[in-house]
């Protein structure tokens, strides 16, 4: 068994035994490797975000929090290639780093044969990139936090004609279009809904000011965009 397959199998072994603690020596015997190898594998899984808890001492061991983990994700090679292609085609989207991290976690637990087949398929795909139209990484992460926490944001913004301004806005959401990605928000300076192209946001600052979550759907009719809502199911 190679390391990738063993990492996947370790998670599933802990899932099957949860909530009971399992000692590293038991796992080493199960997978016919050294205890040190198992401990290194478990540390790598913890660092990648898998909720594995360690309890030292007699009666201790390792356990997986099954309430915060997904069941096995048996992606087909085509499904994995589709996700990788989508992330490449939308490189300017907000949260793209989170998307890459999620893809790494998913492919990290794929069986080695399926992962190899997906890699061969991806090598036969090319994406022609347009000009970058996304926010800088720091701005993108900050806007993500603003949406999650429902707080106001101070922006330094450069309009299409080059005019610079500073505004306090109440974010409603982000919209991807053929012309780029936009932050939709209630602008206190203009006293109305506005769309701010992400690559024109020079700087952003979270304010310690909770706001009522603005409705993205309510703002959309004010702009000439034909939009589709992404779905998780």
Secondary structure, DSSP 8 states (H G I E B T S, - for coil): --HHHHHHHHHHHHHHHTTS-B-HHHHHHHHTS-HHHHHHHHHHHHHTT--EEEE-STT-EEEE-GGGS-------HHHHHHHHHHHHHTTTSTTHHHHHHHHHHHHHTS-HHHHHHHHHHHTT---------S--HHHHHHHHHHHHHTEEEEEEEE-TTS-EEEEEEEEEEEEEETTEEEEEEEETTTTEEEEEEGGGEEEEEEEEEE-----HHHHHTTS----------
